[in-house]
Amino acid sequence: MEETKDTNSTPGTQISAEQVGEVAGGDGSVTIGPGCVGVTSSGATPGQAMVALYDGAVEVTSHVIETVATALKQAQ
């Protein structure tokens, strides 16, 4: 296993409340995508935010499949 190196130049210093929240499970939001072209979802926990993103992806996929199927039926 690769050993990690502590890069903290001032070991033993306190971290901010924001950093504590991130380490302790985050703010309940999940962002997927590069830069500002991503998708962000919020939930009470990061897990719930991930479930919301998954459900949204399923909904979008279902909509696309239905739209394509309808277009193909009309083209016949």
URLIN-V488615 format. One line per field, one symbol per residue. psi: psi as a letter, one per 40 degrees, with the letter a starting at -180 (. if undefined). burial: 1 if it has 16 or more other ideal C-beta (glycine too) atoms within 10 Angstrom, else 0. Layout:
psi = ???
burial = ???
This chain:
psi = ihhihhehegieiiiidddddddeeaeeihhhihbefahhiiididdddddddddddddddddddddddddddde.
burial = 0000000000000000000000000000010000000000101001001000100000000000000000000000
